[in-house]
Amino acid sequence: MIAIPGTLDVRTIKGSNGPFQVGELTTSVGDFKVKDKLLEQFEPGAYTGIFLIDRIYPHSYVWYGKVTVEIRARLADVQLDNDEPLGDADTPPPSIEPDPADEERRAAVTPDALPAEEVASEPASANSGELYLPDLFGIELADAILAGAPVKLDSTVERGLLRRQRDELDAFGYTFQASTQTWFKS
């Protein structure tokens, strides 16, 4: 693992499963694509800080008849200098990219995994009541949410679940603090 200062430009892409976040990490040793789940919680924009990279690897995919090869960095941890993005991420021309959630599903290929339609169609709603929260977050986090306590999501869960948790916290009036990667009641 290496710890390196840099800038992470996060942007939102609209995909078949809904919007998703991707990043471009600019460092003194190179630029890397970041498609980690933890980005699902970030607002678009530029974040500076120290990035702990545990893997740098080439990744390729075929999308709309085109082969794309990119160098990706997998982040083990981030220590950001700012809670809010410094500004909008450099907005390249709109690109079409596959949703990282689809990549994960293809890699996992488990028979009991939810199809993309089911993951994307489950609505986030604060009106669904307290019974819904333990199913989505587990009992401990559900209790914390009902109490208005700070909440830190587990970014190792399936990407579709992380997106639903993010949307539900937003519906409950929580805001994300990037530097601590924690949700706080507004």
N, C-alpha and C positions, 0 to 999 in steps of 0.2 A: 504494500500500500504506500501511496505517496500523498502528502499534504501539499497543496499548491494554491497560491493566491490566484484569483481570476474573477471573471465576470460571467454570470450565467444569464443569458437572454432567454426568457420564457415567452412563448407565444402559444396562442390557442388556434387549433385547427378544427374545422367542422367536419366530422366524419359520419359514417352510417350509424354509429352507435351514439351519436351526439358529440358535443365538443370535447376535445382532449388537449392536454398540454404537452409540448415538447420543448427542449432547450438546446441551446448552443453554448457550450462552455469555451470561453476564450482564455487561454493561459499563455505563459511565456514559452511553453514547450509545444504548443499547438492548439488547434481548435478541434473540438469533439462534439458529436451529437449526444444528447442525453435524453433518454426516453424512460427514465425511472418513474415508478408509481408515485413517489413523493411529490413530483411536480404537479400532480392533479390538484393539489391544495393551493398552489401559488397563483397569484394574479399575473397577467402578462406584464412584462417589463424587465428591466435589468437589475440584477442583484450582484453585489460585490461581496467577496469574503474569501475564506479558506475552504477548499474543497478536498475532502479525503477520497481519493480515487482508489478503488480496490481492483479494477480491471479496465484495461484498454484493449479493444479488440475490433477487428473488421466485421462488418455486418452487411449483407446484401439482401435485396428483395426485388421481386418483379411486381410492378404495379402499373396497370394500364399499358402493358406491352413494353415497358421500359425497365431495364435493369439498373438499380441504383446501388452503389457501394459507398458506405460511409464508415468513418472511424468513430466508434462509440466509446464513451466512458461510463462505467457504472460507479455511482457514488455510494460510498459507505456512510458518509456523514457530511453535513454542510454546517459551517459556522459563518453566518452572514453578518455583514456590517450594518445592514438596514432592514427594517421591518416592511417598509413599503418599497415597491420598485422605484428606481431612480428616474424612470421615464419609460415610455413605450419602448418595447424591444425594437431593434432595427427590423423594420418590416420589409422582408424580401417580397418579391411578387408572390401572389397566392400560389401555393403549391398543393398538390394532391399527394398525400402520404397515407399509407395504411395505418389504421388505428393500432397502437401497441397492444390493446386488449385482444384484438384478433390474433396478433402474433403470439401472445401468451396462450390463447386457447388452442392454436394449432400446435404449439410446443407441448402443451400438457396432454391433449387428447385423452381426456377422461370421460367415460360414459355418463357419469352423473353431473357433468358440468352443465350449467344453464346455457341454452342457445343465446346468441347475441340479442335476438328480439326480446327475450324475457329479461335480460339484464337491463337493456335500455328502456323497456316499457314500464318498469316498476316505478311509480311516481314517488317523488319525495313530497311528503306533506306533513306539516305540523298538526293538521287536523286528524290524522290517523290515530292519535291518542297515545297513551302511555304503553299500551299493550304491544305496539309496533316496535318501540325502541329496543327492548331486550333482544328481539329477533335480529335487528339490524346491527346493534352495537355490543350485545352481551349485557349481562345484569350490572356489572360494576360501572361500565361507562354510561349505561342508561340512567342509573341512579345519579351519577355525577351531572349528567345533562339536565335532569329534572331539578337538581339542586342549583343549577346555574354555575357549577364549578368549571374551572378550566379543563379542557379535554385534549389529549394528544392521541391522534389516530395511529394505528399500526399500519405502516406502509408496506408490510409484507403480505397483506391479504390480497385477494384477487382484485384486479384493477376495477372491475365493474362495481364490486362491493364498496371499494374506497370512494368511488365517484358518488354512489348513493349516500354514503355516510357524509361526505362533504356537502352535498346538496341538502340533506336533512338538517345538518348543523346550521347552514345558512338560513334555512326556513325557520329555525328556532331562534334566530337573532344572534348567532355566534359570528365572530370575525376571526380570520386567521392572522396570526402574528408570525411572519416568516422567520425572524431571527431565532425564535424558540421552537418553531414548528408546532405551535400550540394554538388551539381555538379558545377564545375568551367570549363570554356573554357580553353583548354590547350594552 
